[in-house]
């Protein structure tokens, strides 16, 4: 049996949870703060980052590696899928986390936050252009790239929403993702932890959820 060390509100954990839901894989969950802390996780996985997947004696860290381990070519069919997975991590999810961490740690680094917001705007433009040509990020089927995009865009929607008028394809895409059972379950399961978010939720945030 697979065991996933995770927290349901953590962006990168959600990426893996979406993939596991897509595959219908059976797994046990150990939730941070409820079932383990980072010091205990470090004994298993020295970076102590989440998520971590354990499969018997195998310990797998890093989201894209976990997804490839579990799903193989079903979710990682091409270099195009790998490319958009990486782009979503770097320019959506990491940008979101930079803004959140700045708030949590009270850095108030206006330059760093402005740079992160700039990366988000740049990413929105790239996603809009790609989605004008394809239903999903890497073509006509759901892949690891969409597992990466969904939770990043969820939090980005709260922090710096894209302009729906100038990004109609991104809006269409996110609306479809939010209704997809694998991601809808992740959103529902994380809802009880929304108080952990350090920034205000927009009044109309759940219009797609």
Secondary structure, DSSP 8 states (H G I E B T S, - for coil): -EEEEE-TT-HHHHHHHHHHHHHT--EEEEEBTTTB-HHHHHHHSTT--S-EEEETTEEEESHHHHHHHHHGGGT--SHHHHHHHHHHIIIIIHHHHHHHHHHHTT---HHHHHHHHHHHHHHHHHHHHHHHH-SBTTBSS--HHHHHHHHHHHHHHHHS---TTT-HHHHHHHHHHHHSHHHHHHHHHHGGGGGG-SS---TTGGG--
